């Protein structure tokens, strides 16, 4: 008996680990997995979650979401509610997942900005501007060493990037998305995404040059 992840019921956003029997090989193609998930088959839902949840968790963690595990569950629950309407490849499915995840990030950013404006209005202090871009100093431990390492690498380059540049870089590194798909997730023109990526690379290189010579 092996331990795999399964999705929790809709009224409980927690993700739990339960013992379930491993399905035998061969591995199922995405079309078969999708069809099974749309029927509500447990093995197919588990397969989709296992294949994609790690990257979604890492993306949300890199954006310093307060509870990345809970928000990962929320992403999948939102997708499951509309899964019957989906048709496309695994790349399209991954793009859809990150679109939903990025919308959650935007919701959190707006909430943080409103809170920050409220604090600044009540008690203006010079240091209050430090959090205006939505960043915090909190660290979120990953479920694996690889996820923690990726989060650490992103944290290292964050000071060199604008918000839009960071979004593009994280969708490339964490989401493994093509630029065309990133443009779809961010609702930006492809030319804009290309420019953001070039500028991000230039800014990161300049940042590490400054760190090395400091």
Secondary structure, DSSP 8 states (H G I E B T S, - for coil): -EEEEE---TT----EEEEE----SS---HHHHHHHHHHT-HHHHHHHHHHHHHHHHHHHHHTT-TTHHHHHHHHHHHHHHTGGG--S-HHHHHHHHHHHHHHHHHHHHHHHHHHHHHHHHHS--GGGGGGTTS--------SSHHHHHHHHHHHHHHTT--HHHHHHHHHHHTT---HHHHHHHHT--HHHHHHHHHHHHHHHHHHHHHHHH-
